[in-house]
Amino acid sequence: ADTGRDSNTQAILPLRGKILNVEKAQLLKVLGNNEIANIFKAIGVPPGAVMEDVEKRRYGKVIVMTDADVDGSHIRTLLLTFIFRHLRPLVENGCIYIAQPPLYRISIGKDVHYAQDDAAKEEILSGLAANRKYEVTRFKGLGEMTPQQLRDTTLDPKTRTLLQVNIESQVEADQTFTQLLGKDPSERYLS
């Protein structure tokens, strides 16, 4: 990601594995966590941020970029929980986005297509002539992409796909994060 980005307009903050689950942790532990402290510092917004702080942030968009697999989804959920609990004004101000890296690369001769998921891959393949040769590569993570592939699919503002994070209901969002990452594991198994 570092070599694939535009260093004039983009910064990368690599995280080391999964961040602390802030839903279960005491505030003192959250604020003492190095990874979380680095996020506050990188964005330029202090803990307990208010709208005035958001206006002073270092970057216009904060984009959460994780692998397109189950572990990446878990890390993304941990990050969104942290943001919801400790940097909510960034969400309310429309600053938080989720990058949508592809799961597949499909080479058809000299043409290259990327697919976000199995359904998109099947749609591309179903449009091919019966005798057309192709090669499908499944990315296990962002680290398997070359800097050029990552730039083309996930970093370049002209070609990337971003989802803007917003909160339709504060109450529902609060309940969802509590259910997914809260202290009571039985909450996760309700139907």
Secondary structure by P-SEA (a helix, b strand, c coil): cccccccccbbbbbbcccccccccccaaaaaacaaaaaaaaaacccccccaaaaaacccccccccccccaaaaaaaaaaaaaaaaccaaaaaaccbbbbbbbcbbbbcccbbbbbccaaaaaaaaaaccccccbbbbbbcccccccaaaaaacccccccbbbbbbbbccaaaaaaaaaaaccccccccccc
